[in-house]
Amino acid sequence: MTLHEAIRKLLEQVENREMTITELAVENERQSLYTKRNGEYPNQKQFAMRAMNYSEFEVVIRLRP
């Protein structure tokens, strides 16, 4: 499974199909969906960069209150 496929699978599991980058990273580890070649899980930055590179994903940036 690729990181792109893991993101899609994770988003399909939630009703509104929205998750934060942190939630994606945590759930990926919890479900052991995707690991890098060296066996490590990708970090949050890798999730963010992948999401920004695919037009099928919408990345929203908000200022925290």
Sequence and secondary structure as in RCSB ss.txt:
>XXXX:A:sequence
MTLHEAIRKLLEQVENREMTITELAVENERQSLYTKRNGEYPNQKQFAMRAMNYSEFEVVIRLRP
>XXXX:A:secstr
  HHHHHHHHHHTSTT    HHHHHHHHHHHT    TTS    HHHHHHHHHH TTS        
